[in-house]
Amino acid sequence: MADTIIYARFVVFSGSERVNMLKRFLRNFIHPERYAISALVVLCWWGVQVLAAESEFALLESRMTESLSLSDCLSYVYQASPAVKAAKASWKITIEKYRIETGYPDPQFITTYWSPDPTRDWSNKRFDASITQVIPLPGKLAAAGRVAETESQIARLELDRTVRDIAVQVRESYHELFYIREAVRIADLNRQALDRLRKIGETAYAANRVALYDVLKAQSQSGQVQYDVLLLQELERTEIVRLNALMNRPPEADIGRLIEAPMQPLIYELKDIFELAEVNREEIRQTAAGAAKSRAEADVARYQNLPEFMVGFQFEYDAPETPEAPANNKYGIQFGMTLPIWGEKNAGRREAARAGVEKAAALAGVQINDARAMIRETFFRLKNAERLVTLYRDQLLPQAQKAMQTAEIWNREGQGGFSDYVETEAVWYNFQLALARSRADYGKYLAKLEGIVGISLTGAEPAEGNVPDQNSLPKVSSP
């Protein structure tokens, strides 16, 4: 159809118009600078865009080994993740499918050559040729296009879901790696303090000022902390490999210092989060698009139960009986149609389409129920992590620090035992680890909850609490 229209446009030109068109073409060909400048501008713009993208990615790569934030990791994974690239390609496939589904069927061309045979009346017939085009009913291609459009929407939502899931995994890995490194730092500081305590205890034991049990307790706790450091270092290497895998980097590639992500509070209540998930969660939106696809497929099935028409042209060439006789050529116009007479087949199409609509509606309910259950569980864990952060930061750690100071004073004055001083040191160490663990859990559960809902649930700046300085360990004095 399109070729015919283009040809019709060319044949309406008069002779003078064709001459003028030829002159304009030759003039532009002889003076190409008119279009060369525009082409050069476009080429330069495209080159600048490519170089900018490459330089931005190179800058991100350099940050990976120096000091990086969570946003740097997310920007990197958006550009480098093979899963994201695969989802983009799948989306592009569905976009191109629209042009396939809405195009006319390919015409059929058939030619037959007949060899001479005196025993047949039509022995002079040499060959015939025909070309046939199927003409779908008006509206059928549009219905098929709606199916392709909904498939494209589903593929786009699948791309969003892939990006969302990878972002959640990156955020969880980032918070976990930050916790492990923070735990290594805390354990190393605690090990140094316990080593000093152990040496002081050994000196005091030699002077008969402390019991052997107190010295052995300090030694055992120092050994336990050293084991914790080794274990945490192994966990750090494991988490680095996981984060590099998400960002499509070599397993042992270096990851620089991580910038702590601030704790941002939720700005929505639980009932609001339920409603937001029903609107924004990709899986729920995919089921809604699936229902629209099923309805479009039902329209296609309705058209399939109707006849389709075919038009064609046929040419027959009959050789003359003698060379002097004229050839007897024949031309014919063909017309045909399909006959959808098989009722069971047609009914099956309709029922299958109706069942698809019911299935999509049921799946939407399943997705909503699953999302609500996951939201409630994750919301509880998030709030519990927030309560633990408040508890350790505002109450337990300050109390443990005061207890250490008191134990130090009593031990210096001979009113308390050396073992009590070592015990308060262990409590301080455990509370620091618990605070770091709770902060990491809050970040991980927030990432998971926002992944379930499909949008960001924070907006306010995090309030800075009175966090004790973890580097300011009490000075260890001799008992």
C-alpha positions as semicolon CSV with decimal commas, in nm:
position;residue;x (nm);y (nm);z (nm)
1;M;0,000;0,000;0,000
2;A;0,277;0,243;0,090
3;D;0,472;0,173;-0,231
4;T;0,165;0,248;-0,443
5;I;0,112;0,582;-0,274
6;I;0,473;0,682;-0,325
7;Y;0,459;0,589;-0,692
8;A;0,140;0,790;-0,741
9;R;0,313;1,095;-0,601
10;F;0,593;1,069;-0,854
11;V;0,380;1,023;-1,161
12;V;0,180;1,342;-1,108
13;F;0,485;1,559;-1,171
14;S;0,493;1,736;-1,502
15;G;0,797;1,743;-1,725
16;S;0,909;2,091;-1,613
17;E;0,875;1,992;-1,247
18;R;1,095;1,690;-1,303
19;V;1,355;1,911;-1,469
20;N;1,347;2,156;-1,177
21;M;1,383;1,871;-0,931
22;L;1,684;1,742;-1,124
23;K;1,842;2,089;-1,124
24;R;1,793;2,124;-0,749
25;F;1,947;1,783;-0,692
26;L;2,251;1,865;-0,909
27;R;2,293;2,203;-0,741
28;N;2,292;2,043;-0,395
29;F;2,527;1,774;-0,520
30;I;2,767;2,030;-0,663
31;H;2,745;2,247;-0,346
32;P;2,729;1,988;-0,066
33;E;2,851;2,233;0,199
34;R;2,488;2,333;0,268
35;Y;2,418;1,989;0,411
36;A;2,774;1,908;0,518
37;I;2,766;2,176;0,787
38;S;2,446;2,037;0,938
39;A;2,578;1,683;0,919
40;L;2,902;1,792;1,086
41;V;2,710;1,960;1,369
42;V;2,504;1,647;1,427
43;L;2,815;1,429;1,419
44;C;2,996;1,652;1,666
45;W;2,695;1,654;1,900
46;W;2,677;1,275;1,890
47;G;3,051;1,249;1,957
48;V;3,025;1,484;2,255
49;Q;2,742;1,276;2,401
50;V;2,940;0,953;2,362
51;L;3,254;1,105;2,515
52;A;3,052;1,251;2,803
53;A;2,899;0,912;2,880
54;E;3,238;0,741;2,864
55;S;3,401;1,005;3,084
56;E;3,120;0,980;3,338
57;F;3,158;0,603;3,354
58;A;3,537;0,636;3,384
59;L;3,486;0,882;3,671
60;L;3,258;0,634;3,845
61;E;3,516;0,360;3,797
62;S;3,783;0,577;3,957
63;R;3,557;0,641;4,254
64;M;3,514;0,269;4,306
65;T;3,872;0,245;4,431
66;E;3,877;0,571;4,628
67;S;3,573;0,698;4,813
68;L;3,224;0,618;4,693
69;S;2,869;0,670;4,805
70;L;2,558;0,460;4,762
71;S;2,443;0,677;4,472
72;D;2,775;0,610;4,294
73;C;2,716;0,235;4,318
74;L;2,362;0,270;4,187
75;S;2,473;0,488;3,895
76;Y;2,745;0,239;3,810
77;V;2,517;-0,062;3,817
78;Y;2,255;0,108;3,597
79;Q;2,516;0,143;3,324
80;A;2,710;-0,181;3,366
81;S;2,465;-0,448;3,480
82;P;2,409;-0,718;3,214
83;A;2,067;-0,793;3,362
84;V;1,957;-0,435;3,294
85;K;2,094;-0,453;2,940
86;A;1,907;-0,780;2,879
87;A;1,581;-0,629;3,006
88;K;1,629;-0,325;2,780
89;A;1,682;-0,555;2,481
90;S;1,367;-0,751;2,568
91;W;1,171;-0,428;2,581
92;K;1,305;-0,326;2,241
93;I;1,197;-0,663;2,099
94;T;0,838;-0,602;2,206
95;I;0,849;-0,251;2,060
96;E;0,952;-0,389;1,722
97;K;0,688;-0,658;1,751
98;Y;0,420;-0,389;1,714
99;R;0,529;-0,320;1,357
100;I;0,526;-0,691;1,284
101;E;0,179;-0,755;1,422
102;T;0,017;-0,451;1,259
103;G;0,163;-0,515;0,913
104;Y;-0,027;-0,683;0,630
105;P;0,048;-1,051;0,566
106;D;0,306;-1,112;0,297
107;P;0,156;-1,159;-0,050
108;Q;0,190;-1,499;-0,216
109;F;0,336;-1,537;-0,565
110;I;0,289;-1,871;-0,744
111;T;0,406;-1,968;-1,092
112;T;0,368;-2,300;-1,274
113;Y;0,540;-2,421;-1,589
114;W;0,365;-2,687;-1,799
115;S;0,566;-2,913;-2,028
116;P;0,414;-2,996;-2,371
117;D;0,191;-3,303;-2,365
118;P;-0,011;-3,400;-2,679
119;T;-0,245;-3,620;-2,477
120;R;-0,397;-3,319;-2,302
121;D;-0,628;-3,062;-2,449
122;W;-0,435;-2,780;-2,286
123;S;-0,101;-2,895;-2,427
124;N;-0,028;-2,548;-2,556
125;K;-0,039;-2,403;-2,211
126;R;0,316;-2,314;-2,111
127;F;0,296;-2,141;-1,771
128;D;0,074;-1,937;-1,545
129;A;0,150;-1,699;-1,257
130;S;-0,060;-1,549;-0,982
131;I;-0,010;-1,313;-0,691
132;T;-0,249;-1,306;-0,395
133;Q;-0,281;-1,069;-0,100
134;V;-0,481;-1,143;0,217
135;I;-0,685;-0,844;0,336
136;P;-0,759;-0,862;0,712
137;L;-1,090;-0,729;0,833
138;P;-1,087;-0,364;0,942
139;G;-0,996;-0,356;1,311
140;K;-0,814;-0,688;1,328
141;L;-0,468;-0,539;1,287
142;A;-0,555;-0,266;1,536
143;A;-0,656;-0,533;1,790
144;A;-0,328;-0,717;1,727
145;G;-0,150;-0,385;1,775
146;R;-0,315;-0,341;2,114
147;V;-0,183;-0,684;2,215
148;A;0,167;-0,580;2,109
149;E;0,132;-0,250;2,296
150;T;0,038;-0,426;2,620
151;E;0,329;-0,666;2,572
152;S;0,556;-0,364;2,536
153;Q;0,413;-0,218;2,857
154;I;0,474;-0,546;3,037
155;A;0,832;-0,556;2,906
156;R;0,887;-0,197;3,022
157;L;0,757;-0,285;3,368
158;E;0,985;-0,590;3,365
159;L;1,275;-0,355;3,293
160;D;1,169;-0,136;3,586
161;R;1,138;-0,444;3,807
162;T;1,486;-0,563;3,706
163;V;1,637;-0,223;3,783
164;R;1,448;-0,212;4,112
165;D;1,561;-0,558;4,224
166;I;1,923;-0,491;4,136
167;A;1,909;-0,155;4,315
168;V;1,772;-0,327;4,626
169;Q;2,049;-0,587;4,614
170;V;2,313;-0,319;4,571
171;R;2,175;-0,118;4,863
172;E;2,163;-0,426;5,085
173;S;2,518;-0,524;4,991
174;Y;2,640;-0,168;5,043
175;H;2,494;-0,148;5,395
176;E;2,627;-0,494;5,479
177;L;2,978;-0,409;5,359
178;F;2,971;-0,082;5,551
179;Y;2,868;-0,270;5,867
180;I;3,145;-0,529;5,824
181;R;3,410;-0,261;5,782
182;E;3,271;-0,069;6,079
183;A;3,273;-0,390;6,283
184;V;3,637;-0,451;6,183
185;R;3,727;-0,101;6,298
186;I;3,543;-0,142;6,630
187;A;3,695;-0,485;6,688
188;D;4,043;-0,356;6,616
189;L;4,001;-0,071;6,863
190;N;3,866;-0,311;7,122
191;R;4,154;-0,552;7,060
192;Q;4,405;-0,275;7,124
193;A;4,229;-0,183;7,448
194;L;4,213;-0,546;7,562
195;D;4,581;-0,597;7,480
196;R;4,666;-0,305;7,703
197;L;4,440;-0,447;7,974
198;R;4,598;-0,789;7,936
199;K;4,950;-0,653;7,974
200;I;4,846;-0,445;8,273
201;G;4,677;-0,750;8,426
202;E;4,982;-0,968;8,373
203;T;5,202;-0,706;8,537
204;A;4,959;-0,674;8,828
205;Y;4,941;-1,053;8,866
206;A;5,319;-1,072;8,889
207;A;5,295;-0,820;9,176
208;N;5,011;-1,023;9,341
209;R;4,759;-0,739;9,292
210;V;4,506;-0,933;9,077
211;A;4,394;-1,294;9,059
212;L;4,497;-1,538;8,788
213;Y;4,132;-1,577;8,683
214;D;4,112;-1,208;8,596
215;V;4,423;-1,230;8,379
216;L;4,297;-1,540;8,199
217;K;3,964;-1,369;8,133
218;A;4,137;-1,069;7,975
219;Q;4,352;-1,302;7,763
220;S;4,052;-1,505;7,646
221;Q;3,857;-1,197;7,550
222;S;4,156;-1,059;7,359
223;G;4,184;-1,387;7,169
224;Q;3,812;-1,386;7,092
225;V;3,832;-1,036;6,949
226;Q;4,128;-1,137;6,730
227;Y;3,918;-1,425;6,595
228;D;3,631;-1,182;6,532
229;V;3,863;-0,960;6,327
230;L;3,977;-1,253;6,110
231;L;3,618;-1,364;6,057
232;L;3,502;-1,014;5,968
233;Q;3,786;-0,974;5,718
234;E;3,676;-1,293;5,542
235;L;3,318;-1,168;5,538
236;E;3,440;-0,839;5,392
237;R;3,610;-1,014;5,101
238;T;3,296;-1,220;5,040
239;E;3,072;-0,913;5,037
240;I;3,312;-0,728;4,805
241;V;3,283;-1,014;4,554
242;R;2,903;-0,999;4,580
243;L;2,890;-0,623;4,526
244;N;3,134;-0,645;4,234
245;A;2,919;-0,916;4,076
246;L;2,615;-0,689;4,092
247;M;2,814;-0,409;3,927
248;N;2,967;-0,642;3,665
249;R;3,323;-0,585;3,792
250;P;3,603;-0,840;3,845
251;P;3,550;-1,040;4,168
252;E;3,863;-0,912;4,343
253;A;3,836;-0,552;4,220
254;D;3,904;-0,298;4,493
255;I;3,618;-0,108;4,654
256;G;3,728;0,209;4,827
257;R;3,605;0,373;5,143
258;L;3,227;0,373;5,175
259;I;3,047;0,691;5,273
260;E;2,787;0,617;5,538
261;A;2,431;0,652;5,410
262;P;2,226;0,857;5,657
263;M;1,924;0,706;5,829
264;Q;1,618;0,865;5,671
265;P;1,283;0,818;5,846
266;L;0,965;0,705;5,675
267;I;0,721;0,979;5,578
268;Y;0,425;0,741;5,525
269;E;0,211;0,541;5,763
270;L;0,158;0,170;5,715
271;K;-0,190;0,208;5,565
272;D;-0,054;0,460;5,315
273;I;0,226;0,221;5,220
274;F;-0,033;-0,048;5,142
275;E;-0,212;0,190;4,906
276;L;0,110;0,306;4,742
277;A;0,211;-0,052;4,670
278;E;-0,116;-0,124;4,490
279;V;-0,048;0,169;4,257
280;N;0,329;0,157;4,210
281;R;0,451;-0,200;4,258
282;E;0,573;-0,334;3,923
283;E;0,433;-0,684;3,970
284;I;0,083;-0,548;4,036
285;R;0,107;-0,314;3,738
286;Q;0,224;-0,606;3,524
287;T;-0,085;-0,807;3,617
288;A;-0,302;-0,507;3,525
289;A;-0,123;-0,486;3,189
290;G;-0,169;-0,861;3,155
291;A;-0,544;-0,817;3,201
292;A;-0,545;-0,551;2,927
293;K;-0,350;-0,790;2,706
294;S;-0,604;-1,066;2,766
295;R;-0,888;-0,834;2,670
296;A;-0,701;-0,735;2,353
297;E;-0,642;-1,103;2,276
298;A;-1,016;-1,158;2,320
299;D;-1,077;-0,895;2,051
300;V;-0,827;-1,068;1,824
301;A;-1,002;-1,400;1,885
302;R;-1,333;-1,242;1,786
303;Y;-1,183;-1,127;1,456
304;Q;-1,032;-1,470;1,398
305;N;-1,383;-1,614;1,399
306;L;-1,475;-1,388;1,106
307;P;-1,381;-1,447;0,742
308;E;-1,076;-1,291;0,580
309;F;-1,071;-1,179;0,220
310;M;-0,812;-1,236;-0,048
311;V;-0,757;-1,056;-0,376
312;G;-0,517;-1,154;-0,650
313;F;-0,411;-1,130;-1,012
314;Q;-0,344;-1,424;-1,245
315;F;-0,172;-1,441;-1,583
316;E;-0,169;-1,742;-1,820
317;Y;0,050;-1,778;-2,125
318;D;-0,058;-2,029;-2,393
319;A;0,184;-2,098;-2,675
320;P;0,035;-2,074;-3,028
321;E;-0,012;-2,394;-3,228
322;T;0,201;-2,254;-3,511
323;P;0,467;-1,986;-3,507
324;E;0,251;-1,765;-3,726
325;A;-0,050;-1,782;-3,490
326;P;-0,082;-1,518;-3,215
327;A;-0,032;-1,619;-2,853
328;N;-0,342;-1,664;-2,644
329;N;-0,266;-1,484;-2,316
330;K;-0,523;-1,465;-2,039
331;Y;-0,556;-1,233;-1,743
332;G;-0,777;-1,283;-1,440
333;I;-0,874;-1,114;-1,115
334;Q;-0,903;-1,342;-0,812
335;F;-1,120;-1,301;-0,507
336;G;-1,150;-1,538;-0,213
337;M;-1,232;-1,562;0,153
338;T;-1,177;-1,793;0,445
339;L;-1,470;-1,989;0,582
340;P;-1,462;-2,014;0,963
341;I;-1,715;-2,296;0,973
342;W;-1,567;-2,502;1,256
343;G;-1,773;-2,393;1,555
344;E;-1,576;-2,582;1,819
345;K;-1,255;-2,412;1,714
346;N;-1,417;-2,069;1,728
347;A;-1,577;-2,138;2,064
348;G;-1,240;-2,256;2,200
349;R;-1,083;-1,927;2,101
350;R;-1,350;-1,728;2,278
351;E;-1,337;-1,936;2,595
352;A;-0,956;-1,928;2,607
353;A;-0,960;-1,549;2,580
354;R;-1,225;-1,521;2,852
355;A;-1,023;-1,750;3,080
356;G;-0,714;-1,536;3,021
357;V;-0,901;-1,228;3,145
358;E;-1,016;-1,414;3,457
359;K;-0,664;-1,543;3,521
360;A;-0,515;-1,194;3,499
361;A;-0,774;-1,057;3,744
362;A;-0,702;-1,339;3,990
363;L;-0,326;-1,289;3,962
364;A;-0,372;-0,921;4,043
365;G;-0,539;-1,018;4,370
366;V;-0,258;-1,263;4,449
367;Q;0,006;-0,997;4,390
368;I;-0,175;-0,746;4,611
369;N;-0,208;-0,996;4,897
370;D;0,157;-1,103;4,870
371;A;0,270;-0,740;4,867
372;R;0,068;-0,661;5,179
373;A;0,218;-0,957;5,366
374;M;0,573;-0,865;5,266
375;I;0,515;-0,499;5,352
376;R;0,386;-0,581;5,701
377;E;0,677;-0,811;5,778
378;T;0,941;-0,574;5,640
379;F;0,777;-0,275;5,810
380;F;0,800;-0,453;6,147
381;R;1,168;-0,539;6,095
382;L;1,241;-0,183;5,984
383;K;1,073;-0,031;6,288
384;N;1,243;-0,284;6,516
385;A;1,584;-0,190;6,373
386;E;1,497;0,176;6,425
387;R;1,403;0,108;6,788
388;L;1,728;-0,080;6,845
389;V;1,930;0,207;6,700
390;T;1,757;0,448;6,936
391;L;1,802;0,211;7,230
392;Y;2,174;0,150;7,181
393;R;2,258;0,503;7,068
394;D;2,067;0,699;7,331
395;Q;2,062;0,466;7,633
396;L;2,279;0,154;7,638
397;L;2,600;0,295;7,489
398;P;2,605;0,606;7,714
399;Q;2,534;0,381;8,015
400;A;2,810;0,140;7,913
401;Q;3,054;0,428;7,873
402;K;2,969;0,555;8,223
403;A;3,004;0,203;8,360
404;M;3,353;0,178;8,209
405;Q;3,453;0,508;8,363
406;T;3,315;0,400;8,699
407;A;3,490;0,062;8,679
408;E;3,815;0,238;8,594
409;I;3,785;0,468;8,896
410;W;3,693;0,183;9,133
411;N;3,974;-0,031;8,999
412;R;4,223;0,253;9,046
413;E;4,102;0,308;9,403
414;G;4,097;-0,062;9,484
415;Q;3,722;-0,079;9,535
416;G;3,644;-0,294;9,230
417;G;3,805;-0,595;9,075
418;F;4,005;-0,607;8,754
419;S;3,756;-0,860;8,617
420;D;3,474;-0,606;8,644
421;Y;3,678;-0,360;8,439
422;V;3,736;-0,620;8,167
423;E;3,365;-0,711;8,168
424;T;3,253;-0,353;8,116
425;E;3,496;-0,331;7,823
426;A;3,331;-0,636;7,665
427;V;2,985;-0,487;7,714
428;W;3,097;-0,161;7,549
429;Y;3,234;-0,356;7,254
430;N;2,918;-0,563;7,208
431;F;2,695;-0,257;7,226
432;Q;2,898;-0,082;6,956
433;L;2,864;-0,385;6,730
434;A;2,492;-0,404;6,803
435;L;2,447;-0,037;6,711
436;A;2,635;-0,081;6,384
437;R;2,433;-0,395;6,308
438;S;2,104;-0,218;6,375
439;R;2,196;0,076;6,151
440;A;2,288;-0,161;5,869
441;D;1,966;-0,357;5,917
442;Y;1,765;-0,036;5,900
443;G;1,922;0,053;5,566
444;K;1,870;-0,299;5,429
445;Y;1,505;-0,324;5,538
446;L;1,435;0,025;5,407
447;A;1,576;-0,078;5,069
448;K;1,365;-0,394;5,075
449;L;1,048;-0,207;5,173
450;E;1,095;0,055;4,901
451;G;1,159;-0,228;4,656
452;I;0,828;-0,388;4,751
453;V;0,634;-0,062;4,720
454;G;0,813;0,062;4,409
455;I;0,883;0,421;4,518
456;S;1,091;0,608;4,774
457;L;0,931;0,624;5,117
458;T;1,164;0,883;5,272
459;G;1,196;1,255;5,220
460;A;1,291;1,429;5,541
461;E;1,652;1,486;5,639
462;P;1,767;1,243;5,908
463;A;1,789;1,386;6,257
464;E;2,135;1,367;6,408
465;G;2,128;1,189;6,737
466;N;2,378;1,208;7,019
467;V;2,600;0,924;6,902
468;P;2,898;0,854;7,129
469;D;3,236;0,884;6,963
470;Q;3,346;0,526;6,912
471;N;3,712;0,628;6,889
472;S;3,709;0,782;7,235
473;L;3,763;0,467;7,439
474;P;3,831;0,534;7,809
475;K;4,194;0,550;7,893
476;V;4,314;0,227;8,052
477;S;4,505;0,288;8,371
478;S;4,699;0,052;8,587
479;P;4,503;-0,120;8,865
